[in-house]
């Protein structure tokens, strides 16, 4: 249903679910729903892990503490196996990326009509609940990683070392400096672009499939055995997708920062 109470066409239904609640125009457009859910989930992550950390005991841990410790140990082992430098920031950063991206991805598990319909009942015309289906969110995270790559590359290698890396690789000859600079610049810029587009593409496609299944069976999809099967089947598969995408984003970040710490 539209905010005006009129029935939506199939195309309108899809468009409505893929439209962000926005303010502003052009470059200064702000997607309020993406900001709300991404920041809210980030705060929830910090509060939850801080609470568990403060209440952690040396005795028999509770289920939540066990779960948090498993995640921390998993991320810590991934960092130790992949990152070859020494930097106390990398493990907390990897943990933040993995849990935060997973939580944003997990919003795709909420039935597609629930939150948008609640929003419309409150007079809010649009409400897109999966932040990682918004290019602004995925690119902002990727740009943050990109800036860290540049920062640590210069910090570890110095300005001259960073410039040499861009100009004397892969061909160590002065005549090949323009070619090297072009190749290395493209490689460097491709890192944040691939990070952002991979996460966005997978989650956007997943959300679109949920919307198409809901559209096929309409309000009565729950009464259809096939509808239930499709929803549950895609839900189970998509849990693997959202976990894998969070893991990939984390691992690529670790790899890129490890490369930034390598001083040749």
JORA-V431012 format. One record per residue. N is the residue number from 0. PSI is psi in whole degrees, 0 to 359 (NA if undefined). NEAR is the number of other ideal C-beta (glycine too) atoms within 10 Angstrom. D_FIRST is the distance of its C-alpha to the first C-alpha in whole Angstrom. Layout:
# JORA-V431012
{{N & PSI & NEAR & D_FIRST} {N & PSI & NEAR & D_FIRST}}
This chain:
# JORA-V431012
{{0 & 144 & 15 & 0} {1 & 169 & 13 & 4} {2 & 337 & 14 & 7} {3 & 354 & 7 & 8} {4 & 357 & 7 & 6} {5 & 148 & 9 & 6} {6 & 141 & 8 & 5} {7 & 144 & 14 & 6} {8 & 163 & 11 & 9} {9 & 316 & 11 & 11} {10 & 320 & 9 & 12} {11 & 324 & 12 & 9} {12 & 313 & 20 & 8} {13 & 314 & 16 & 11} {14 & 322 & 12 & 12} {15 & 318 & 20 & 9} {16 & 342 & 21 & 11} {17 & 8 & 14 & 14} {18 & 131 & 15 & 14} {19 & 151 & 18 & 16} {20 & 112 & 18 & 16} {21 & 154 & 14 & 19} {22 & 153 & 9 & 22} {23 & 179 & 10 & 25} {24 & 152 & 7 & 26} {25 & 225 & 5 & 28} {26 & 331 & 5 & 30} {27 & 22 & 7 & 29} {28 & 131 & 11 & 25} {29 & 127 & 12 & 25} {30 & 98 & 22 & 22} {31 & 320 & 16 & 21} {32 & 318 & 22 & 19} {33 & 317 & 25 & 22} {34 & 317 & 16 & 25} {35 & 310 & 14 & 23} {36 & 322 & 23 & 23} {37 & 314 & 24 & 26} {38 & 318 & 11 & 28} {39 & 317 & 13 & 27} {40 & 326 & 20 & 28} {41 & 317 & 16 & 31} {42 & 319 & 10 & 32} {43 & 317 & 13 & 31} {44 & 311 & 17 & 33} {45 & 316 & 13 & 36} {46 & 315 & 10 & 36} {47 & 311 & 14 & 36} {48 & 326 & 16 & 39} {49 & 318 & 10 & 41} {50 & 316 & 13 & 40} {51 & 319 & 18 & 42} {52 & 320 & 11 & 44} {53 & 328 & 7 & 46} {54 & 3 & 11 & 46} {55 & 139 & 12 & 47} {56 & 160 & 8 & 50} {57 & 350 & 5 & 53} {58 & 211 & 5 & 53} {59 & 115 & 7 & 50} {60 & 157 & 15 & 47} {61 & 176 & 13 & 44} {62 & 318 & 7 & 41} {63 & 317 & 12 & 39} {64 & 319 & 16 & 42} {65 & 316 & 12 & 43} {66 & 314 & 12 & 40} {67 & 318 & 19 & 40} {68 & 323 & 13 & 44} {69 & 318 & 10 & 43} {70 & 315 & 15 & 40} {71 & 316 & 17 & 43} {72 & 322 & 10 & 46} {73 & 313 & 13 & 44} {74 & 318 & 22 & 43} {75 & 317 & 13 & 46} {76 & 324 & 10 & 48} {77 & 320 & 18 & 46} {78 & 314 & 21 & 47} {79 & 324 & 11 & 51} {80 & 335 & 10 & 50} {81 & 321 & 17 & 49} {82 & 125 & 19 & 50} {83 & 4 & 10 & 54} {84 & 195 & 14 & 54} {85 & 110 & 7 & 55} {86 & 115 & 16 & 52} {87 & 352 & 7 & 50} {88 & 332 & 10 & 47} {89 & 313 & 21 & 46} {90 & 311 & 17 & 45} {91 & 322 & 12 & 43} {92 & 315 & 20 & 41} {93 & 318 & 22 & 41} {94 & 315 & 20 & 40} {95 & 314 & 16 & 37} {96 & 312 & 22 & 36} {97 & 309 & 22 & 35} {98 & 317 & 23 & 34} {99 & 313 & 22 & 32} {100 & 319 & 28 & 30} {101 & 316 & 21 & 30} {102 & 320 & 21 & 28} {103 & 319 & 30 & 25} {104 & 323 & 28 & 25} {105 & 341 & 17 & 25} {106 & 341 & 20 & 21} {107 & 346 & 22 & 20} {108 & 343 & 13 & 21} {109 & 129 & 12 & 18} {110 & 136 & 14 & 15} {111 & 334 & 21 & 13} {112 & 343 & 17 & 10} {113 & 298 & 11 & 12} {114 & 317 & 17 & 13} {115 & 321 & 23 & 10} {116 & 322 & 13 & 8} {117 & 320 & 11 & 11} {118 & 317 & 18 & 12} {119 & 324 & 19 & 9} {120 & 334 & 10 & 11} {121 & 4 & 8 & 14} {122 & 12 & 7 & 13} {123 & 117 & 15 & 13} {124 & 325 & 13 & 10} {125 & 149 & 19 & 11} {126 & 101 & 22 & 13} {127 & 119 & 24 & 15} {128 & 353 & 20 & 17} {129 & 101 & 25 & 20} {130 & 327 & 29 & 23} {131 & 1 & 32 & 25} {132 & 9 & 26 & 22} {133 & 119 & 22 & 23} {134 & 329 & 17 & 26} {135 & 322 & 17 & 27} {136 & 311 & 23 & 27} {137 & 322 & 26 & 29} {138 & 324 & 18 & 31} {139 & 321 & 13 & 32} {140 & 317 & 23 & 33} {141 & 322 & 24 & 35} {142 & 323 & 14 & 37} {143 & 316 & 15 & 38} {144 & 318 & 19 & 40} {145 & 317 & 19 & 41} {146 & 324 & 11 & 43} {147 & 322 & 17 & 44} {148 & 312 & 19 & 46} {149 & 315 & 12 & 47} {150 & 310 & 12 & 49} {151 & 331 & 21 & 50} {152 & 316 & 23 & 52} {153 & 322 & 15 & 54} {154 & 316 & 13 & 54} {155 & 317 & 15 & 56} {156 & 347 & 18 & 57} {157 & 165 & 12 & 58} {158 & 315 & 10 & 57} {159 & 319 & 9 & 60} {160 & 321 & 14 & 59} {161 & 319 & 17 & 55} {162 & 319 & 13 & 57} {163 & 322 & 15 & 59} {164 & 324 & 19 & 56} {165 & 335 & 18 & 54} {166 & 340 & 18 & 57} {167 & 14 & 17 & 60} {168 & 142 & 15 & 57} {169 & 352 & 10 & 57} {170 & 113 & 13 & 60} {171 & 69 & 10 & 63} {172 & 137 & 9 & 65} {173 & 327 & 9 & 65} {174 & 340 & 7 & 64} {175 & 9 & 15 & 61} {176 & 314 & 13 & 59} {177 & 319 & 9 & 57} {178 & 314 & 13 & 56} {179 & 316 & 20 & 55} {180 & 318 & 15 & 54} {181 & 311 & 11 & 51} {182 & 314 & 15 & 51} {183 & 325 & 16 & 50} {184 & 316 & 12 & 48} {185 & 317 & 9 & 46} {186 & 318 & 12 & 46} {187 & 314 & 16 & 45} {188 & 330 & 11 & 42} {189 & 336 & 10 & 41} {190 & 305 & 18 & 41} {191 & 327 & 20 & 38} {192 & 315 & 13 & 36} {193 & 321 & 12 & 36} {194 & 311 & 23 & 35} {195 & 314 & 23 & 32} {196 & 325 & 15 & 31} {197 & 311 & 16 & 32} {198 & 313 & 27 & 29} {199 & 312 & 20 & 27} {200 & 315 & 14 & 27} {201 & 318 & 19 & 27} {202 & 324 & 26 & 24} {203 & 317 & 19 & 22} {204 & 319 & 12 & 23} {205 & 317 & 23 & 22} {206 & 320 & 22 & 18} {207 & 322 & 15 & 18} {208 & 319 & 15 & 19} {209 & 318 & 22 & 17} {210 & 318 & 17 & 14} {211 & 322 & 15 & 15} {212 & 316 & 18 & 16} {213 & 323 & 20 & 13} {214 & 322 & 16 & 12} {215 & 323 & 13 & 15} {216 & 357 & 16 & 15} {217 & 211 & 12 & 11} {218 & 344 & 9 & 11} {219 & 17 & 8 & 14} {220 & 328 & 18 & 16} {221 & 342 & 10 & 18} {222 & 352 & 10 & 19} {223 & 129 & 14 & 21} {224 & 319 & 7 & 24} {225 & 320 & 11 & 23} {226 & 315 & 17 & 20} {227 & 317 & 13 & 22} {228 & 315 & 10 & 24} {229 & 315 & 19 & 23} {230 & 311 & 19 & 21} {231 & 321 & 10 & 24} {232 & 313 & 11 & 26} {233 & 326 & 16 & 24} {234 & 313 & 15 & 24} {235 & 315 & 9 & 28} {236 & 321 & 11 & 28} {237 & 334 & 21 & 26} {238 & 321 & 14 & 28} {239 & 321 & 9 & 31} {240 & 312 & 16 & 29} {241 & 326 & 24 & 28} {242 & 316 & 15 & 32} {243 & 319 & 13 & 34} {244 & 323 & 22 & 32} {245 & 319 & 22 & 33} {246 & 316 & 17 & 36} {247 & 316 & 16 & 37} {248 & 317 & 26 & 36} {249 & 312 & 24 & 38} {250 & 319 & 17 & 41} {251 & 324 & 19 & 41} {252 & 315 & 26 & 41} {253 & 314 & 21 & 44} {254 & 314 & 13 & 46} {255 & 319 & 19 & 45} {256 & 328 & 24 & 47} {257 & 318 & 17 & 49} {258 & 324 & 16 & 50} {259 & 334 & 22 & 50} {260 & 354 & 18 & 53} {261 & 118 & 12 & 55} {262 & 109 & 11 & 58} {263 & NA & 8 & 60}}
